[in-house]
Amino acid sequence: MKYTPGGFLGGKVKEEDFDDLLNSYGIEGWELVSCFDTSYGQGQSREVIAVFKRKV
């Protein structure tokens, strides 16, 4: 699995890695607003999309 500024690409998202990434954004002051996956079919996900906000 590879992380890009647009999200994760390829492979299965590892929950621990994803949790660590979300926590690192939290440390930087980002607040998670929404998180959802895009349907690939038959219960599989193509990407995980996380929306964040923070004061400027």
MDTraj code that builds the backbone (N, CA, C; nanometers):
import mdtraj as md
import numpy as np

residues = "MET LYS TYR THR PRO GLY GLY PHE LEU GLY GLY LYS VAL LYS GLU GLU ASP PHE ASP ASP LEU LEU ASN SER TYR GLY ILE GLU GLY TRP GLU LEU VAL SER CYS PHE ASP THR SER TYR GLY GLN GLY GLN SER ARG GLU VAL ILE ALA VAL PHE LYS ARG LYS VAL".split()
xyz = np.array([
    [0.0846, -0.1171, 0.0000],
    [0.0000, 0.0000, 0.0000],
    [0.0891, 0.1234, 0.0000],
    [0.0516, 0.2228, -0.0774],
    [0.1292, 0.3445, -0.0885],
    [0.0391, 0.4634, -0.0566],
    [0.0885, 0.5561, 0.0278],
    [0.0122, 0.6767, 0.0594],
    [0.0528, 0.7885, -0.0342],
    [-0.0449, 0.8606, -0.0860],
    [-0.0209, 0.9812, -0.1647],
    [-0.1062, 1.0917, -0.1048],
    [-0.0775, 1.2184, -0.1359],
    [-0.1608, 1.3260, -0.0815],
    [-0.3095, 1.3083, -0.1136],
    [-0.3411, 1.2343, -0.2176],
    [-0.4799, 1.2093, -0.2528],
    [-0.5396, 1.0901, -0.1811],
    [-0.4583, 1.0076, -0.1154],
    [-0.5106, 0.8913, -0.0450],
    [-0.4196, 0.7710, -0.0565],
    [-0.4745, 0.6543, -0.0279],
    [-0.3994, 0.5296, -0.0370],
    [-0.4240, 0.4666, -0.1723],
    [-0.3204, 0.4096, -0.2305],
    [-0.3347, 0.3454, -0.3612],
    [-0.2879, 0.2015, -0.3538],
    [-0.3682, 0.1126, -0.4036],
    [-0.3303, -0.0265, -0.4159],
    [-0.3311, -0.1034, -0.2859],
    [-0.3649, -0.2285, -0.2936],
    [-0.3621, -0.3156, -0.1770],
    [-0.4717, -0.2846, -0.0759],
    [-0.4695, -0.3608, 0.0305],
    [-0.5676, -0.3446, 0.1365],
    [-0.5165, -0.2425, 0.2377],
    [-0.6038, -0.1526, 0.2806],
    [-0.5652, -0.0541, 0.3808],
    [-0.5480, -0.1250, 0.5142],
    [-0.4300, -0.1118, 0.5727],
    [-0.4035, -0.1717, 0.7029],
    [-0.4562, -0.0771, 0.8092],
    [-0.5447, -0.1278, 0.8947],
    [-0.6105, -0.0435, 0.9939],
    [-0.5105, 0.0299, 1.0824],
    [-0.4054, -0.0389, 1.1257],
    [-0.3080, 0.0243, 1.2153],
    [-0.2351, 0.1397, 1.1452],
    [-0.1965, 0.1196, 1.0197],
    [-0.1296, 0.2254, 0.9431],
    [-0.2227, 0.3441, 0.9223],
    [-0.3482, 0.3152, 0.8907],
    [-0.4468, 0.4211, 0.8681],
    [-0.4706, 0.4985, 0.9975],
    [-0.4814, 0.4281, 1.1091],
    [-0.5003, 0.4909, 1.2400],
    [-0.3810, 0.5802, 1.2735],
    [-0.2600, 0.5317, 1.2480],
    [-0.1400, 0.6111, 1.2728],
    [-0.1391, 0.7382, 1.1883],
    [-0.1804, 0.7263, 1.0631],
    [-0.1852, 0.8417, 0.9739],
    [-0.2866, 0.9441, 1.0244],
    [-0.4059, 0.8975, 1.0629],
    [-0.5073, 0.9890, 1.1154],
    [-0.4578, 1.0588, 1.2411],
    [-0.3908, 0.9859, 1.3289],
    [-0.3373, 1.0457, 1.4515],
    [-0.2301, 1.1494, 1.4213],
    [-0.1468, 1.1245, 1.3203],
    [-0.0430, 1.2219, 1.2861],
    [-0.1048, 1.3526, 1.2361],
    [-0.2139, 1.3427, 1.1602],
    [-0.2848, 1.4644, 1.1178],
    [-0.3440, 1.5366, 1.2391],
    [-0.3975, 1.4616, 1.3344],
    [-0.4532, 1.5203, 1.4560],
    [-0.3484, 1.5970, 1.5344],
    [-0.2287, 1.5428, 1.5426],
    [-0.1187, 1.6101, 1.6126],
    [-0.0857, 1.7432, 1.5446],
    [-0.1026, 1.7485, 1.4130],
    [-0.0749, 1.8711, 1.3373],
    [-0.1910, 1.9701, 1.3430],
    [-0.2987, 1.9365, 1.4160],
    [-0.4096, 2.0288, 1.4310],
    [-0.5285, 2.0041, 1.3388],
    [-0.5221, 1.8983, 1.2578],
    [-0.6330, 1.8668, 1.1680],
    [-0.7416, 1.7903, 1.2440],
    [-0.8659, 1.8181, 1.2101],
    [-0.9806, 1.7483, 1.2698],
    [-1.0506, 1.6675, 1.1601],
    [-1.0719, 1.5400, 1.1865],
    [-1.1407, 1.4534, 1.0900],
    [-1.2889, 1.4893, 1.0881],
    [-1.3396, 1.5236, 0.9699],
    [-1.4794, 1.5636, 0.9538],
    [-1.5631, 1.4471, 0.9025],
    [-1.5078, 1.3734, 0.8069],
    [-1.5815, 1.2638, 0.7448],
    [-1.4825, 1.1630, 0.6884],
    [-1.5248, 1.0384, 0.6859],
    [-1.4391, 0.9335, 0.6308],
    [-1.5295, 0.8284, 0.5660],
    [-1.5010, 0.7941, 0.4414],
    [-1.5815, 0.6941, 0.3717],
    [-1.4968, 0.6259, 0.2657],
    [-1.5455, 0.5130, 0.2195],
    [-1.4744, 0.4418, 0.1140],
    [-1.5535, 0.4514, -0.0154],
    [-1.4840, 0.4301, -0.1259],
    [-1.5510, 0.4279, -0.2553],
    [-1.5725, 0.2822, -0.2931],
    [-1.6892, 0.2521, -0.3399],
    [-1.7263, 0.1147, -0.3695],
    [-1.6563, 0.0646, -0.4954],
    [-1.5986, -0.0525, -0.4837],
    [-1.5334, -0.1169, -0.5965],
    [-1.6199, -0.2306, -0.6496],
    [-1.7082, -0.2814, -0.5637],
    [-1.7958, -0.3902, -0.6037],
    [-1.7813, -0.5104, -0.5122],
    [-1.8905, -0.5786, -0.4889],
    [-1.8952, -0.6999, -0.4077],
    [-1.8333, -0.6794, -0.2689],
    [-1.8632, -0.5630, -0.2079],
    [-1.8171, -0.5351, -0.0721],
    [-1.6741, -0.4891, -0.0596],
    [-1.6055, -0.4722, -0.1719],
    [-1.4662, -0.4264, -0.1680],
    [-1.4618, -0.2746, -0.1824],
    [-1.3560, -0.2159, -0.1327],
    [-1.3360, -0.0721, -0.1422],
    [-1.2199, -0.0404, -0.2347],
    [-1.2324, 0.0658, -0.3082],
    [-1.1241, 0.1081, -0.3974],
    [-1.0314, 0.2052, -0.3246],
    [-1.0863, 0.3051, -0.2576],
    [-1.0077, 0.4057, -0.1869],
    [-1.0792, 0.4427, -0.0582],
    [-1.0044, 0.4955, 0.0357],
    [-1.0621, 0.5540, 0.1560],
    [-1.0430, 0.7042, 0.1442],
    [-1.1516, 0.7780, 0.1601],
    [-1.1464, 0.9236, 0.1510],
    [-1.1712, 0.9808, 0.2889],
    [-1.0780, 1.0628, 0.3361],
    [-1.0903, 1.1270, 0.4660],
    [-1.0893, 1.2783, 0.4440],
    [-1.1860, 1.3457, 0.5043],
    [-1.1981, 1.4908, 0.4913],
    [-1.1616, 1.5529, 0.6255],
    [-1.0678, 1.6487, 0.6221],
    [-1.0179, 1.7136, 0.7426],
    [-1.0440, 1.8630, 0.7368],
    [-1.0384, 1.9280, 0.8535],
    [-1.0449, 2.0739, 0.8595],
    [-0.9535, 2.1191, 0.9743],
    [-0.9099, 2.2465, 0.9634],
    [-0.8350, 2.3095, 1.0726],
    [-0.8374, 2.4598, 1.0503],
    [-0.8177, 2.5318, 1.1578],
    [-0.8165, 2.6782, 1.1504],
    [-0.6891, 2.7231, 1.0821],
    [-0.7019, 2.8325, 1.0052],
    [-0.5840, 2.8886, 0.9381],
    [-0.5231, 3.0012, 1.0189],
])
top = md.Topology()
chain = top.add_chain()
for i, resn in enumerate(residues, 1):
    res = top.add_residue(resn, chain, resSeq=i)
    for name in ("N", "CA", "C"):
        top.add_atom(name, md.element.get_by_symbol(name[0]), res)
traj = md.Trajectory(xyz[None], top)
